[in-house]
Amino acid sequence: MLAKKELQFNDYSRFLVNTYKRHSVNFISGNGIYLHDDQGRKYLDFLSGIAVTGFGHNHPKLVTAAVNQIMNLWHVSNLFESASQSELAAKLAEASGLSGVFFCNSGTEANEAAIKFARKYGKGRSTIITTLGSFHGRTMGSLSASAQFKLWDGFHPLTPGFKYVPYNDIEAVISSIEKDTVGIMVEPIQGESGIIIPDDDYLQHLSKICSENDILLILDEVQTGIGRTGKHFSYQWYDVQPDIVTSAKGIANGLPLGAVICSEKVADIIQPGMHGSTFGGNPVAVSAANMVMNLLDDEVLENIKLKGAILMRKISELNCDSVKEIRGKGLMIGVEFHKEVNAKEFSSKLLRNGVITTTAGENVLRLLPPYIITEENIDNFINVFAESLNDYIRINNQKLHS
Ligand SMILES: Cc1ncc(COP(=O)(O)O)c(C=O)c1O
């Protein structure tokens, strides 16, 4: 048996349930767009904890907000008033054009609550239409809403009450509506299935169908929200007003918080005892989120749009034959490769070369850098991306011809 001090993190990792295929890198500190591992290496973070740390690591104003709160009071039950929750709810209502907010701890919980609120609103109507390839979370309701069959394997029976249609297909939605339909739930941009951008009029069509049939338009903005695409919420690119919006990930820059933001007609039907959460809206997470909302001003939103456009342009100017498509909005970008490049292998290579990314869907490299990204950071990324890709292709060619 090794002495405790000699054990490395990977010796202990056998005690973790194997839900993630983890890279053997142990980050121990962060500063802005950079993370540092326990071997003294510095990494350029183009992942942001999967669209979470929008304002980077160790942002002084966020640290101060969270630390001040933690020193004062770090938990209070939702049985009591909370001025800071009310303040955050007002900010989210204003940013979204909606009126009532419920706080929870994560994206999947926000979607669970959205499903319950929709059913309550439906007074007996229960079916929610969702789209193939969607990802709404891992708990049973959200998992059942997520139409990715590989995620369901071994977890049946699913929660009933969902119908699945192809994404971006309005006719399929229309023909799926029945007397029992109460909601249509979509990601305005599908994240996990590969940064799939809808047609310009898709959300508007959905919105029209919803209002004509008294069906709720539920938008899962867990990944796309809180500035990620250059607007507070990505539906704001498409000039629609949803009935329910779910949010999490970037909302508290990494502290666990989720939110369901509802229109008045939905908020009005929810009464005490219908739903709740012990930890939801925790004071520390809410303090950080209030600061996130303060920081997310027009200048930052402009930076997200501008830097996203520059990043996409610079990748495209590399003219890589192996790149099939570059797509995205703001700082939510997918680079799809032809099959000679395996996005997962390439992402691991980037990591070895000091750049953190991830993948999504069919062979897509997913880039989610923080909103504080500079042009210099982009240039550094482009250099590593280009060199790593050349190297990847050279080694693959050698393997093919040996
Ligand atoms: C669109 C979307 N919805 C829901 C979730 C689930 O969020 P969480 O992991 O916080 O439960 C995710 C997570 O990736 C997501 O991208």
The ligand as an SDF file (V2000), in Angstrom:
LIG
                    3D

 16 16  0  0  0  0  0  0  0  0999 V2000
  -29.0280   21.9220  -24.0220 C   0  0  0  0  0  0  0  0  0  0  0  0
  -28.7310   21.2430  -22.7140 C   0  0  0  0  0  0  0  0  0  0  0  0
  -29.7460   20.9680  -21.8780 N   0  0  0  0  0  0  0  0  0  0  0  0
  -29.5410   20.3710  -20.6990 C   0  0  0  0  0  0  0  0  0  0  0  0
  -28.2730   19.9950  -20.3090 C   0  0  0  0  0  0  0  0  0  0  0  0
  -28.0730   19.3120  -18.9880 C   0  0  0  0  0  0  0  0  0  0  0  0
  -27.4600   20.1980  -18.0920 O   0  0  0  0  0  0  0  0  0  0  0  0
  -26.8180   19.6450  -16.7250 P   0  0  0  0  0  0  0  0  0  0  0  0
  -25.6240   18.8510  -17.1000 O   0  0  0  0  0  0  0  0  0  0  0  0
  -26.4830   20.8930  -15.9530 O   0  0  0  0  0  0  0  0  0  0  0  0
  -27.8560   18.8300  -16.0460 O   0  0  0  0  0  0  0  0  0  0  0  0
  -27.1820   20.2510  -21.1490 C   0  0  0  0  0  0  0  0  0  0  0  0
  -25.8360   19.8280  -20.7760 C   0  0  0  0  0  0  0  0  0  0  0  0
  -24.9550   19.6660  -21.5890 O   0  0  0  0  0  0  0  0  0  0  0  0
  -27.4240   20.8860  -22.3880 C   0  0  0  0  0  0  0  0  0  0  0  0
  -26.4260   21.1480  -23.2440 O   0  0  0  0  0  0  0  0  0  0  0  0
  1  2  1  0
  2  3  1  0
  2 15  2  0
  3  4  2  0
  4  5  1  0
  5  6  1  0
  5 12  2  0
  6  7  1  0
  7  8  1  0
  8  9  2  0
  8 10  1  0
  8 11  1  0
 12 13  1  0
 12 15  1  0
 13 14  2  0
 15 16  1  0
M  END
$$$$
